[in-house]
Amino acid sequence: MLWYVEKLNRLIKKSQLRVVGLMSGTSMDGLDICVADIDLSDNELDFEIVHFNSIPFDDHIRDKIRATISGTTAQVCALNFELGKWYADYVVQELNSNHITNIDLIGSHGQTLHHISGHSTLQIGDPTYLAQTVGVPVIYDFRAADIAAGGTGAPLIPRIDDWLFRHHNKARIAVNIGGVANVTLLPPQGQGDVQGFDTGPGMALLDEACQAATGEKYDLDGKLAGKGRADSQLVTEWLLDDFITKAPPKSTGRDQYGTEWLAAHKSQLAHLPIEDRLATLAVFTAESIHRNCKSFLQQYNSDNLIVGGGGVHHRPLMQQLARLFSGQKTITSAEFGVDPDAKEALGFAVLAVAFIKAIPGNLPSVTGADKPVVLGKLVL
């Protein structure tokens, strides 16, 4: 036990930590692995991304995840350990093949199976394999502490956006488009609290619709959607969705905007060619993001819409965002030195350091928690 205490004390005292951040989100497309050197304090973040790669899930793993979302307890239990071992194997392979050494810590978000805002959450991918295989502490299960403090448990990336993008005299909006979409509304420093919440659908609806119609996992670069024409009447109707019109704090997941949503709207979509179907879903996604930012845009003169996540590769979606946010310059997080694909994995590497340094990782103004709390659990 004394060895464990000494190891943690060394990490606490070390100014810069080399951390592996892992993210497999609601898009269910694979595991993002980000290695970064991180120096973190309450108000400042310095980082350098050493390496990033995204390892696609093979059909076997992806199909298991999709099945387990509505599966049995036995399925959840089995996949929890299977994914944990899969993570560990690929992290070791990635580190060895790129000759990356001196890892201090791992932050693993895990694969979300279900998230009930403010009530409960479940991410799987048991971290014990990572801790034993790589030989470093692992921080995991980041959402639970915020829920225990009365918060929604998500989104957590707004804390990262606060560190990365907040400006002393400019308002900014950061949006992350993964399986679902979330925004961070960043007033100038000292001129209001950071706000952040899930806005509704992201890439999950587009990906599921594409796979159901074509067998392809996603619409590469939005090429099919770009050939289609959106049904504006359907978009207008869908924007009346209870979640989209709900005031924050709020969070959601693939269980709300995934296969069940598509099944519930099957009769509306069935008559549309696949190109029009995807174009309509892309416009719905962009409009739901914009609608949730309207009050902030009326209050602040925002200069940038900063986009991260897999949605940056969907050209029609990005074009729709640029059109809707015409008063702002729509850019990606790459202009701030953060690969849009790596942003979330980097974020959980940072939150792992925050755990070690006892720095709160949630924002009560975002999640509605009673207080700031340190996020995560430790496996040695």
N, C-alpha and C positions, 0 to 999 in steps of 0.2 A: 504493500500500500504506500509506503514511503516513496518508492520509485515513481509511482503515479503522481504523487504530490509534487515531487521535484520536476517531473516532466512538464506538468501544467504551469508551475511557477516560472520555468524557463520560457515558455511561450508567452506568458503574461508580461514578462519583463522585456521580451524581444521587440524592438521597434518595428521591424519589417518581417512579415511572415510570407513564406511561399505556400500558396494555398491552391488546392484543386477544388473548383466549383463545379457541381453537377446539376443538370436540369433536364428532366424529361417531362414536358408539360402536357397540357390538355390537347395539344395537336397530335400527340402519340406517334410522332414520326421518328423518334430516336433519342439518343442520349447526347447532350451537349457537354463537352469536357473543356473547361477553361482553366489554365494554370496561370496564376498571376502573383506578382510580388506586391504586397499590400501593406501600407502604413496608414493606420486609422486612429483618429481621435474623435471626440464628441462632435466636432464641427468641421473637421477636415479629412479628406480622403485623397491619398496619393497612391497611384497604382501603375503597374506596367504589365500588360498582358504578355506572358512569355510564350504561350502556345494556346491554340484553340482548334478543336475539331468536333464535328458532329458525326456520331456513329449511328447509321440508320438501323432501326429495328427490322429484323427479317420478318417475313410474313407470319412465321410461327409465333413469335413474341407479340407482334402487333395484334394478331387475331385473338391471342389469349387475353391481352389487356382489354380488348373490346368486349369479349365474352364475359370477363370477370366483373366489369362494371355493374352488370345486373346478374351476377352469378351467385354461387353458393359460398358459404363460409369456408368449405374445404378448398374451393378454387382460389379464394383470396389468400388463404394460408399458404397454399402451394406456390402461388405466383409471387408472393412476398419474398420467399426465400430464393426462388429461381431468378427473379430480377436482381436481388442483392448479389448473388454470385455472378450474374451477367455483368453488372456494373463493375464489380471488383476485377473480373477477368479483363475487361476492356480498358479500365483505367491503368492497370499494370502494363498491358500491352502498349498503350499509348505513351506512357512514361518511358518504358524501355526502348521503344523504337525511335523515340526522339531524344534519347539520352538526357532526360530531365531527372535531376536528383535534388536532394535536400528539401524534400517536401515536409512541411511542418504540420499541415492540417488539411482536412477535407470538409467541405460543406456540401451536403447532399439534400436536395429538395425532395427527391423521390417522385414516384408516379402517382398523381392524384386519381383515385378511383371515385371518390365522392366528396362533395363539399356542401354542407348545409350552412349558409351564412349565419354566423353568430351562434351556432348550435353545436356543430361537430364537423370533423374533417378527417380524411383518411388518405395518407400517402404511403405507398408500399415500396419495397426495395430494401430489405433488411440491411442495416449498415454494418453489421458485425463482420461480414466477409471483407468489406473494405478496410475496417480497422485492423483485422488480423493479417490480411494479405499485404497491404501497403505498410503497415506498422506505424501508423500515426493516428491521433485522435480524429473521430468523425463527429461532426455536429449535424443533426437531422431533426425532423419533425418541428419545423419552424412556426407553423401556424397555431399550434395548440395553446401556447402561452398567451397569445393575444385573445383567443376565445375565452380562456379562463379569466382574463381581465375585463371581460364584458364586450370585447370587440368582435368584428366580423371574421377575423382570422385571415383575411385577404382583402385587397392585394397588399403585398409586402414590398414590391419594387418601388413604390413612391419614396420610401426611405432612401433607396439608392439614387433615385432621380434627384432628390434633395441634395445629396452629396455631390452628384455629378454635374448638375445643370443649373442650379439656382443662381441667379444673378443679383447683384446689389441694387440695380435700378431698372431691370427689365423683367417683365412677366413672360413666362414661357409655358408651353404645354408639351408634355412628353406622353406619347402613346405607345403602348406595347401591344402588338397584334400577334398573339399566339393562337391557341385553340379558341380562347375567348379574348376580348380586347379590354384593356384597362388604360385609364388615363391618370396622369399626375398633373395637377394644376398648380403652378409655381408662381405665386405673387413675388414681386421684388422683396428682397430681404427686409424684414421689419415692417412690412405693409400687409400682413395677414398670414394666416396659417396655410400650410400646404394642404391641399385636398387631393384625394385620389380614390378611385373606385373602379369596379368593372362596369363597362358600358353595355355589354351584351355580347353578341356574336363576334367571333374573330374568324379564324381559318377553319374551324371545325365543321361548320355547316358547308362551306365550299368544298372541303376535302371529302366529306362523307357523300355529298351529292355527286361529286365527280367519280368517286370510286363505285358508287351504286350504278351509275349510268355507263361507265366506260371500262371499269376494272382497274384503272390507273389510280394510284394512291392520292394524287393531287393534280391540279391543272397547272402544269409547268408554266411559270411566269404569267399565268392568267390568260394564256393564248385563246382558249375556248371562250372564256368570258368576254374577251376583247372582240370576238366576232358576233356577240349576241346583243340583243336590245332588252333593256330592263323593263319590267312591267311596273310602271310607276304606281298604279292603283294598288297592287299587292304590297309594295313598299310602304305606301301611306297607311295601309291597314295594319301591317306588322309593327309599325312604329308606335302603335297604341298599346303594345305589349306592356303588361303590368311591371315587369322588371325594368324595361327601358324608361318608362315614365316615373318610376319610383325615385324618390329623393335619396341621396347618399346619407350615411354609409351603406354600401351594398356590395355583394360579391356573388359570383355565380360560377358555373363550371360546365363541362361537356354534358353532364347529366341533364342540364336545362337546354343547352344549345348544341345538340348533337343529333344522334339518330332518332331520339324520341320526338324532337321538334320536327324533323323532316317527315316522320311518320304522321304526325298530327296535321301537317300541312300538305300531305301527299296529293289530295284532290285538287289543291290550288296549283301545284307544280306540275302535275302529270301531263297537262296539255301543252306545256312549253317545251320547245326543243332544248336540248341540253345547253346549248350556247346561251339561250335566253334565260334559262334557269340559273345558270352560274352568274350571268350579268346582273340578274335581279338580286341574287344573294349578295353580290359584291356591293351593289348600291345600298342595300339594306344595312350591311355592316358599316359602310362609310357614314351613312346618314345617322345611324344610332350613335356613333362616336361623336359626330358633330352636334347632334341634339343635346347630348350630355355636357357639352362644353359651352353652350350658348350663354348661360348666365355669367360665366367667368369672362367670356369675351366682351360682354356688355360692361363688366366692371373694370377690366384691365385692358391696357393696350399691349397685347401680346405680340412679340416679334417673331417667334419661331414655333412651328409645330415639329417636334423632334420625334421621329418614328423609329422604333426598334421592333425586333421579332421577325418571324418568318413572313409576315405580311408585306414587308418591304419589297419582296420579290414579285408580288402580284401587281403587275403594271396597271391594269384597269382600276384596282382598288386604290393605288397610290394616286392615280389621275383624278379619281373621284374626291379623295381627300384634299388634293391641291385645289380643286374647283370649289369645294365647300369652305375651305379655310383660305379663301383668296386674300384676306387681309393679313395673313401670316406667310412667312417663307417656309414651305414644307421641305424639310431636310431629313436625313437619317442621322442616327447617333454617331455614325462614322466621322462626321465633321467635328465631333468632340473626342475623337480618339477611341471610340468604343465600337467595335464590330457589331452591327445590329443583331447578328445571329448569336453573338457571344454575350450579349448584355445580361440576360437572365442568369446564365451560369456564373458570370462575374458577380452578379448581385448576391448569389448565395455563397460565394467565396467570401465576399465582404461581410455578410451577416454571420458567417462562421467566425471571422476575426472579432466581430462585435461581441459575440458570445464569450470568447476568451478574454476580451478586455472589459467585460461587464458593461458594455454600452447598449442601451435600449435600441432595439431594431424595429420597433413599430412606431407609428405616428398616431396618437389618439385622435387627431383631427381627421385622419383618413379612415380608421377602422371603427371609431366610436368607443374604443377601449377606455376604461376608467383612468388609466395611467400608462406611462411608458414602461415597457417591460423588456427584459432580455429574452431573446427568442432562441429556441432550440433545446435539444437534449444532447448529452455527451455519451459517446461510446469510446472506450479506451481499448 
